[in-house]
Each structure stands twice: as structure tokens, then as C-alpha cells.
């Protein structure tokens, strides 16, 4: 391998690692997909910080795959907040949160995104995503729940 190719390969690897590191540092999960051993996944898709409160947002996602015998799948997103100085999280109330969303019948992959805006600062946000696989007559085949990575909204510095 020539020295030029080694440098080019090193640069590509460095960019890939930098992308993975920046995604982790920003609190986003790296792309992954549910599989047979873990058929559900909860993610922080986007965390937008701003000095303007109305522009601050977090987008949380859930994805699940059908298990044998699944007729429908349901998913619920509950967003939790911890303000500065608080150790524990508490659920927040906003339109569309805490509601079970249902897939169409016979769907093999069910994805749902929920964006929450107008976030407080300084604060931390995460989502508890709950999953249910339903069989015939609405009987629950399996349940799961996952916490997403955190969306950190830093303190806003004000001009003196």
C-alpha cells in the first residue's frame, strides 16, 4: 500500500471515529436496528440547543419489529425532565405524550418519532419508550421499555 493510500485510509477512519464521538458527545445514539434478540430500540434522534427557549427541542424515537404471532404493535413515549440541581427525573406533560400509538395490522416494522419543543434550560431530558406486541384478540405477547440517551440543555449565559 502506498503512503498516499495509507494517509487517505487514516483520514477516512479518523472522520468515522470523529462522527461516532461527536454523536455520542451530543447525546445521540448511533444508528442501530432492532433484531431478534432485542426487537425494540429507543433513540434520541435530535437535541437542539438555543438561547431562545422556543427553539430548544428534543426528538425521541422508537422502533420495533414484529415477533411471531404479532398482529399489532403499540408504543408509548413519556418524556422526563430533570432541572438544574435535581437528581431525579419527572415526567412532563405535553400534547401527544403518554399516549399509546398503534401500528396498522400486520406491520413488520413500527417506527414512531416524537418531538418536544420549548424546553427549559438548564435541564436534562430523556424519554422512557414502552413497547407492546399484541397477538390475536389484543393479548400482549411481549412488553419492553427503554430509556433514550439524554438531551442536555445548558444554562443560557445572559449579557451583563
JOTA-V693874 format. One record per backbone hydrogen bond with DSSP energy under -1.0 kcal/mol. NH is the residue of the N-H (numbers start at 0). CO is the residue of the C=O. Records with the same first field share a line. If there is no record, write none. Layout:
NH: CO + CO
This chain:
5: 1
6: 2
7: 3
8: 4
9: 5
10: 6
11: 7
12: 8
13: 9
14: 10
15: 11
16: 12
17: 13
18: 14
19: 15
20: 16
21: 17
22: 18
23: 19
24: 20
25: 21
26: 23
27: 22
34: 37
40: 62
42: 60
44: 58
45: 58
47: 56
54: 51
55: 52
56: 47
57: 115
58: 45
59: 113
60: 42
61: 111
62: 40
63: 109
64: 38
65: 107
69: 66
70: 133
71: 133
73: 131
74: 100
75: 129
77: 127
79: 125
80: 89
81: 123
83: 121
85: 82
89: 80
91: 78
96: 93
97: 76
100: 74
102: 72
105: 70
106: 103
109: 63
111: 61
113: 59
115: 57
117: 55
122: 152
123: 81
124: 150
125: 79
127: 77
128: 145
129: 75
130: 143
131: 73
132: 141
133: 71
134: 138
137: 134
138: 135
140: 132
141: 132
143: 130
145: 128
147: 126
150: 124
152: 122
